[in-house]
Amino acid sequence: MRVLVLSRGVPCASSPLRGVFELDQAKALATAGHDVLVGYVDGRSARRVRRFGWSHRTIDGIETLGLDLPLGAVSPELDHQAYRRATGLLHRRVVKLWGSPDVIHAHFSRHAAAVARAGVDDVPLVYTEHFSGLSLDGADRRTEEDVRRAVRRADAVLAVSRPLKDIMDTRYGATCRVVPNVIDVDLFAPPQQDADEAISPLSDSGKGSGSRADAHLVAAGQLVERKGMKPLIEVVGELAATRPGLTLSVIGDGPQRPELERLAARINAEHPGTIMMEGLLSRSQIAERFARADGFALASQWETFGVVYVEAMAAGLPILATPCGGPSDFLTPDVGMVTRSGSKDDLRAGLGEFLDSLGSWDPAHIRQRAVDRFSPAAVAAELTKVYEDVVPR
């Protein structure tokens, strides 16, 4: 089947993770036998340094065609108009270059709504929503208008988790199916080494070896309040007083980074080497850090899906999470634990219990759970069924 995937953009030097979920899905579809092209309109401001205008290139074996516009934050009316016109131009270029697609699969409401506003009515539209800014109380006006327009036009609406499906169905009148994000289970994997070799550079006992105080944990995500990095760092610092070998690597960047680096410095002054602020890393670097860790922890307030949790599972890591939406779909007791609440007291208690229980989880089982549900082959099979339902035979 000929599938046009509409994305936020594609990875580039200045934004290596831009559109990476969409690209991973496109690669999975291509491997499953579909003819796939990734199209995009990237309207971020000129401060996001990149080449403007049309771009046509191949990334990881996937043909991409896109338009970069220095649009930035504008009124909802101007945003709708700009994306409508740009998406119409993109569709015409795709047809001229590649032929008419059998199905358009648009990720995020802005791009699905743009298909509707551009009058592309002769191709079935599948719309996947990922946005963590949606809630039962609504979102900003531009997003509200985009979601409602996209739901009206789409032949199938997908959500990446059950909590997000509940929001889409209840507030926007959608009838969603749940199809998760693709996880690169080849990149995110346990290290290839002898079973007797230590996995954590700070532990001589390796994964699954029993409770211990010298565990090396990793957290990854945007350094914003919603991700809960500050309380996690604080709690690790408090526990370090009685667990001198406990360490935490924090991967990511964002507006909280200066504050978190100061907090880490204060903790490290009392307990040297406890907190490591890694900054923004490439996916391969993140995978390498996961492979050397003993467990993954994150105190997020809300996730629509939680890709990073599943990437950690694919690396065989037990997971500590707070109750935060999307991860409830897959965080069962056989892969980790969820704290009683998102409070700091419950996080402290949960982390202590998690550390005492590290040896009770089977890394091979944790990884298999990720492979069975989130591998490229598994997700591509689900999407193929969706496409077959909406494409006329």
N, C-alpha and C positions, 0 to 999 in steps of 0.2 A: 504494500500500500504506500502511496506517496503522501508523506506527512510533512506539513510545514509547521515547525515549532516556533512560536513567537516568544521571544525572551526579552528580559530587561537589557541585555547586552551580552558581550562575550568577554572572557578574561583578557586582560592586557597587562603591560608592565606596571602601570600605576594602580590598577585594580585587579589583582590576580584572582580574586574570588567572584568577580562580577559575572552573573549569569551561570555560575558553575553548576547549580542544581539542574537547570534546564539543559546544559550541555551534557551532563552525565546521563540524563534521560534520553537525549537524542542519540548518544552513543549506544545505549542499551537497545533502543528501537532499531538502530542500524544493524547491530549484531543479530537481532531477532529476524532480520530479513526485510525490513522496511526501507524504502528510499526516503531519506530524511534530509531536509534543509533547515537550518536555523536562521530565522529572520529576526531582526530587532530594530527598534527605534529607541535610542538612548538620549533622553532629553535632560540629562543632568547639566548643571551649570558649567561655565567655562573654567571654574576653579578646579574641576575634575579633569586634570590634564590628560588629553587624548587627541587623536587625529579626528578632525571634524569632516563631515561630508560622508560620501558613500564608501563603504569598505566591502570587498569581496575576497574572502580568503578561506583556506581550509585549516581547521583546528582539530587536532587529534583525529584526523580522518573524516571530519564532518564539514561539509560545505556550509559557509555562513555568508549572509548578505545583510548588511545593516546600514543605518543612517544615524550618525552622531550629530546632535543638534545642541548648541549652547543655550538651552532654554532656561533651566533653573526653576526657582519657585515663582510661579505666576498665578493669576486668579484661576479658579476652576474652569471658567468659560474659555480662557486662552489656552489652558492645558488641554481641554477637550478638543478644541479646534486644531491645535498643533499636532496632536497625536492622530486625529482623524485624517488630516491631510497627509501626514507622513506615512501612516499605515496604508492609505490608499495608493500612494506612490510606490511603497514597498511591494504591495501585492501585484501591481502591474509589472514591476521589474522582475519579480519572481516568475510570473507567468511567461514573460518574454524569454527569460534565461533558462527556465527549468520546466515550464509547462504548468498547467493548472493542478493544484494539489487535490488529493481525494478528501483530505480532512485538514483543518487548521486546528492546532492545539496551542492555545494561548495561555501563558502563565501570568497570573496576577490580573486583577480587574481592569487596570488601566489599558492593557493591551487587548483584552477580550472586548471591552467596551469600544475601543477604537475600531475594531473590525466591524462592529455593528454600526457605528457612526459613519464609517467609510462606505457603507452600502454594499459590503461584500456578503451578499445574501445567497449566493449560489453554491457555496461550499459549506458542508457541515462544520460546526464549531464546537470543540471541546474546550472547556475553561477550567483550569486548575487554580484554586486559591491557596496561598501560603501565608498571607499577611498577618503578622502578629498584632497589628494595630486594630484588628476587628474585635468587637465584643458585642454582647447583647444590648449594650447601651449605645452602640453605633460607633462611627469614626468621623473623621473630618469630612466636610461637605464634598470635596472632590472625590474622595474614595467612596462615600455613600452613593453618589450619583453613578460612579463607574460600576460598582458592584450591582446595583439594581439594573442598569442597562445591560450588563454582561449576562446576568441571570435570565433576563427576558429573551436575549438572542440565542443563548447557547443551546445546543442540542443535547449536551451532557455537561453537568457541573460536578467537578471533583474537589474534594478537600483532602488535605494530607494527613488529617487525624480525625478521630471521632469528636473531640471537643470543638474543633473548628467546623465540622459538619453540623453540629448542634446549633452553632451560631448562624451559619449560612441558612439552614432550614428554618429556624425560628424567626430570625429577624428579616431575612431577605426572601423568604418563600421559595427557596431552592429545594430540590430533592437530590441531595448529594450522594455520590458514592465516595467511599474512602479509598484512595490509592496513594500510598506513601511515596516519599522521595526515594531515589536510587542512592545506594551507598556503594562506593568503590571497595568491594571486599577483597580485592587483590592488593590495592595500595594499603588499606588499613587491615593489618594482619599481625599476628604474633611474630616475634623475630624467629628467623631460621637459625637455630643453634642447638647445641647439645642440651639434653634435658637437665644435666647436672650443672650447666653454666648459669650464673646469676643473671636474672633479667633486669633487675633494678641496679643501677650503678651504686646505689646507697644501701643495698641490702644483699646479704649473702645467702638469702633463703629462697628468692624467686617467687613467682606467682603461685598461689594456691598452697603455700607451705605452712599455713597456720597463723594464728594471731601473733602480732608482734608490734613493737613500738617504732621500728625503723622503716616504716612504710613510706614510699615515695608516691604522692598523688599528683594528678594533673587536672587542671581546669582550663577550658578554652571557650572563648566567646567574645563578643564586643564588650569593651570596658564601659558599660553604661549601667545605671542603677538597676534596671530591670533584670540584669543577669546575676545580681547578688554576689558579685566578687568581693565587695568590701566585707560583709559579714562572714563570708567563707574564710577570707584571709585572717580576720580578727579571731575567729574560732580556732583556726590552725595555730595561730600564735599563742593562744591561751593553752591549748593542749600540749604545745611543745615544752612547757615547763615540766610535765611529767612523762613526756615521750620525746626524749632528746634526739631520736633519729627520725622524727616525723618531718617530712619536707613537702612543699607544694610548688609546682611549676604553674604559673599563670600565663596562658598564651592569648594574645589578642591586643587590640588597640582601641582607643576611643577617648571620649572627653574625660573620663574618670582616671585616665592613666597617671597624670601627675599626682593626684591625691593618693592613689593606690601605691605608687612608688614610694611616697613619703611614709605611708603606713608600713610597707614592707621593710623600709630602712630602719624604722623604730623597732620592729620585731627582730630583725636580724642583728641589731645592736645588742640585744639581750640574749638572743638565741641564734648565733651565727649560722647562715646558710639555710635557714628555715624556708624562706619565701624567695622564689626565683621569678622575676618578672621577665618573661621571654620576648614580649613585644609581638608584632605581627610576623607570622611565619607562613611559608608556603605550605601547601597541602602535604607535600612529601616530607617536609620538616615536621609538621604536626604528627604525621603517621609515625615518624621515627621516635618522637617524644612519647607517643602512646605506647609503642612497643617496649620502651624502657621503664614504663611505670608499673606500679602495683595496683592502682585503682584510679577511677575517675570520679570527681566530685563537682557539683555545680548547684548553687542555691538560687536558681532562676525563679522569678516571680510568675512568668507566663511564657509558654512556648506553644506555637501552633503545631509543631512537629518535634523538633529537637534532633536535627541531623547529627550534631556532634556527639550526642549520647550513643547513637547507633554506630557511629564510627569507632567510638571507644569499645563498644561491644564486639565489633568485628575484630578488634585487636585483642580480644579475650579479657578485657578489664571488667571487674565488678563495678557497679555504678551506685553512687550515692546521689540522690536527687531530693528536691523539695517538691511538694504537690504543686504542679505548674501547668496542667493541661495536657498537651500532646503526648509527652512521654508516658502518661498513664496507659496508653495503648499497648506498650511493650515492656514496661519496667515491672516485672513480676518477681516474686521472691527468689526465683532460681537464677536471676541475673544481677541482683543487687537489692537495694532497699530505698524506701522513700520515707522521709522524716514525717513525724506526726503533723507538723504544720510548717509554715515558712518562718516562724519566729526564731530569733537567735538562740534562745534556750533550747528549743527542740532541735535546731541544727547542731548545737554543741553535743547534746545527748545522742543524736543520731550518728554523728561522726565518730564519737567514742565507740558506740556499738559496732559501727561499720569496720573500724580498725580492728576491733577484737574478733571480728568474724571473717576477716579477709580470706583465711584458709578454707572456709566452708563452701566457696563457690568454685565451680569447675570451669576454667578458662575455655576449654574446648567446647563445652556445652553453650557457654555464653556466645562464643563466636558462631556456632551453628545456628542459634536462634536468629542472629543477624543475617546470616546467609540465606536461610530459608524464607525469610519474609521480605528482605530489603535488597537482595542481590539484583544486578541488572536483569538477569533472566527472569526472576520472579516478578519484578515490576513491569517489564516489557510484556509478559504474558497477560497481566491484568489490563494493561492499556490496549493491547490488541483486541481484547474482548469488548472494550468500550468503543473502539473505532468500528468494529464490525457491527455493533448495534446502531450506529448513527449513519454509516455510509450506505446509501442505497445499493442494492444488489441487482 
